[in-house]
Amino acid sequence: MNMQGNRQHESGNERFLTYAMLRVGVVLVVAIGLIWGAFLVADVADKPDATAGKTEMPSDTEQTAESRAQKASSHQDTASADDHAAGESGTHPPAQTTTAHADEGRDAAEHAAESPDATASHGATEPAAGGHETADSQLPKVTGVAFVQAAIKPLRYELEERFWGWRPNDLIRFTDNVNVLQEGVLEVTRRTTVKLAERISRTGSTDILDKNLERAMNWFMVNADSFWFPSAEQKYKDGLEQIQAYAERLEKGEADFYTRTDNIIPLFKTYADLLGSCDENLVKLKEKDGKPVSTFAADNYFYYAKGVASAMLPVLEAVAHDFHDTLATRGSVETLHHAIEACHLASELDPLIVSEGELDGFLANHRANMAAHVSHARFYLDVLVNTLST
């Protein structure tokens, strides 16, 4: 009887231990699920804003309409001036010809002002001339200011406007996707500032570096995860203030901004290199140690590339404005627009969860989708480099 009672007691203990372990396991699974869900909700609720750093530019249609209207008006004024000059000199051209030119100029001006869509269909890419509030009121008056503002805006948004601010140096990381995206934005800001300081703001390698840009270039090199001594956020804000000071000097005519081909080619090269690095991470199947790319690593590669594209987009749009004449002389305006469109599409990719499906499978492979747009942007930047170098 005692042995039977002992067996029953031991059996009861085993059942209790099994039940307790099962309860503990369920609690742990639920807790992990809740924590993971909270992180996911935090990332979804704070999705990276692809247009946050975008510098507002008037459309090509608006610029073209204004340009054509200005040219038509100028043509009309020239005809009138020629008529007046001819009258004073005693040489009178046929009145019918002069009147026809004036009427033609007037009609062209009215047509350009009333039908911007029609002017856009001709494919003209000339920037708007001065004196027109419709387009010029939206554009900086000084060449280079649009470029500098576009370079500042993405990182400023991440530091000052995004909820929770700068995250890569948080002691406790509650989010992941935004952290990696911010590192991509930072890298574009770094490279843009270096090329602005070394190539675009001076005539050659022997020219003195602009002091504001030199300070900004150095301060952006602080590690993204530096928490204290120095704080990454503070140094980046200081760097943005230095670039802003350069922009203010630029508007006053106290700083330089050069728009030759040899000034912009280095920026296109460094952008192409950065996109190439992103592309490699987006398409590779194994890491350097031979292990397959994990789901977490794929997620990071995706959002880093998204951060790069979203920060590069407004800068390229500003290049299309400030370097328009330089690009137009080489027939490269359309090529740049292709690169801009590819960056725009990359910055718009916004999946709920980055999935790693087979390329021909049912689930999407978001890393491969991002790679397609990044690869296109890189290709067109390489074309720009080759075209402008010849």
Secondary structure in CASP SS format (residue, H / E / C, confidence):
PFRMAT SS
TARGET T0000
AUTHOR 0000-0000-0000
METHOD secondary structure of the structure
MODEL  1
M C 1.00
N H 1.00
M H 1.00
Q H 1.00
G H 1.00
N H 1.00
R H 1.00
Q H 1.00
H H 1.00
E H 1.00
S H 1.00
G H 1.00
N H 1.00
E H 1.00
R H 1.00
F H 1.00
L H 1.00
T H 1.00
Y H 1.00
A H 1.00
M H 1.00
L H 1.00
R H 1.00
V H 1.00
G H 1.00
V H 1.00
V H 1.00
L H 1.00
V H 1.00
V H 1.00
A H 1.00
I H 1.00
G H 1.00
L H 1.00
I H 1.00
W H 1.00
G H 1.00
A H 1.00
F H 1.00
L H 1.00
V H 1.00
A H 1.00
D H 1.00
V H 1.00
A H 1.00
D C 1.00
K C 1.00
P C 1.00
D C 1.00
A C 1.00
T C 1.00
A C 1.00
G C 1.00
K C 1.00
T C 1.00
E C 1.00
M C 1.00
P C 1.00
S C 1.00
D H 1.00
T H 1.00
E H 1.00
Q H 1.00
T H 1.00
A H 1.00
E H 1.00
S H 1.00
R H 1.00
A H 1.00
Q H 1.00
K H 1.00
A H 1.00
S H 1.00
S H 1.00
H H 1.00
Q H 1.00
D H 1.00
T H 1.00
A H 1.00
S H 1.00
A H 1.00
D H 1.00
D H 1.00
H H 1.00
A H 1.00
A H 1.00
G H 1.00
E H 1.00
S H 1.00
G C 1.00
T C 1.00
H C 1.00
P C 1.00
P C 1.00
A H 1.00
Q H 1.00
T H 1.00
T H 1.00
T H 1.00
A H 1.00
H H 1.00
A H 1.00
D H 1.00
E H 1.00
G H 1.00
R H 1.00
D H 1.00
A H 1.00
A H 1.00
E H 1.00
H H 1.00
A H 1.00
A H 1.00
E H 1.00
S C 1.00
P H 1.00
D H 1.00
A H 1.00
T H 1.00
A H 1.00
S C 1.00
H C 1.00
G C 1.00
A C 1.00
T C 1.00
E C 1.00
P C 1.00
A C 1.00
A C 1.00
G C 1.00
G C 1.00
H C 1.00
E H 1.00
T H 1.00
A H 1.00
D H 1.00
S C 1.00
Q C 1.00
L C 1.00
P C 1.00
K C 1.00
V C 1.00
T C 1.00
G C 1.00
V H 1.00
A H 1.00
F H 1.00
V H 1.00
Q H 1.00
A H 1.00
A H 1.00
I H 1.00
K H 1.00
P H 1.00
L H 1.00
R H 1.00
Y H 1.00
E H 1.00
L H 1.00
E H 1.00
E H 1.00
R C 1.00
F C 1.00
W C 1.00
G C 1.00
W C 1.00
R C 1.00
P C 1.00
N C 1.00
D C 1.00
L C 1.00
I C 1.00
R C 1.00
F C 1.00
T C 1.00
D C 1.00
N H 1.00
V H 1.00
N H 1.00
V H 1.00
L H 1.00
Q H 1.00
E H 1.00
G H 1.00
V H 1.00
L H 1.00
E H 1.00
V H 1.00
T H 1.00
R H 1.00
R H 1.00
T H 1.00
T H 1.00
V H 1.00
K H 1.00
L H 1.00
A H 1.00
E H 1.00
R H 1.00
I H 1.00
S C 1.00
R C 1.00
T C 1.00
G C 1.00
S C 1.00
T C 1.00
D C 1.00
I C 1.00
L C 1.00
D C 1.00
K H 1.00
N H 1.00
L H 1.00
E H 1.00
R H 1.00
A H 1.00
M H 1.00
N H 1.00
W H 1.00
F C 1.00
M C 1.00
V C 1.00
N C 1.00
A C 1.00
D C 1.00
S C 1.00
F C 1.00
W C 1.00
F C 1.00
P C 1.00
S C 1.00
A H 1.00
E H 1.00
Q H 1.00
K H 1.00
Y H 1.00
K H 1.00
D H 1.00
G H 1.00
L H 1.00
E H 1.00
Q H 1.00
I H 1.00
Q H 1.00
A H 1.00
Y H 1.00
A H 1.00
E H 1.00
R H 1.00
L H 1.00
E H 1.00
K C 1.00
G C 1.00
E C 1.00
A C 1.00
D C 1.00
F C 1.00
Y C 1.00
T C 1.00
R C 1.00
T H 1.00
D H 1.00
N H 1.00
I H 1.00
I H 1.00
P H 1.00
L H 1.00
F H 1.00
K H 1.00
T H 1.00
Y H 1.00
A H 1.00
D H 1.00
L H 1.00
L H 1.00
G H 1.00
S H 1.00
C H 1.00
D H 1.00
E H 1.00
N H 1.00
L H 1.00
V H 1.00
K C 1.00
L C 1.00
K E 1.00
E C 1.00
K C 1.00
D C 1.00
G C 1.00
K C 1.00
P E 1.00
V C 1.00
S C 1.00
T H 1.00
F H 1.00
A H 1.00
A H 1.00
D H 1.00
N H 1.00
Y H 1.00
F H 1.00
Y H 1.00
Y H 1.00
A H 1.00
K H 1.00
G H 1.00
V H 1.00
A H 1.00
S H 1.00
A H 1.00
M H 1.00
L H 1.00
P H 1.00
V H 1.00
L H 1.00
E H 1.00
A H 1.00
V H 1.00
A H 1.00
H H 1.00
D H 1.00
F C 1.00
H H 1.00
D H 1.00
T H 1.00
L H 1.00
A H 1.00
T H 1.00
R C 1.00
G C 1.00
S C 1.00
V H 1.00
E H 1.00
T H 1.00
L H 1.00
H H 1.00
H H 1.00
A H 1.00
I H 1.00
E H 1.00
A H 1.00
C H 1.00
H H 1.00
L H 1.00
A H 1.00
S H 1.00
E H 1.00
L C 1.00
D C 1.00
P C 1.00
L C 1.00
I C 1.00
V C 1.00
S C 1.00
E E 1.00
G C 1.00
E C 1.00
L C 1.00
D C 1.00
G C 1.00
F C 1.00
L C 1.00
A C 1.00
N E 1.00
H H 1.00
R H 1.00
A H 1.00
N H 1.00
M H 1.00
A H 1.00
A H 1.00
H H 1.00
V H 1.00
S H 1.00
H H 1.00
A H 1.00
R H 1.00
F H 1.00
Y H 1.00
L H 1.00
D H 1.00
V H 1.00
L H 1.00
V H 1.00
N H 1.00
T H 1.00
L H 1.00
S H 1.00
T C 1.00
END
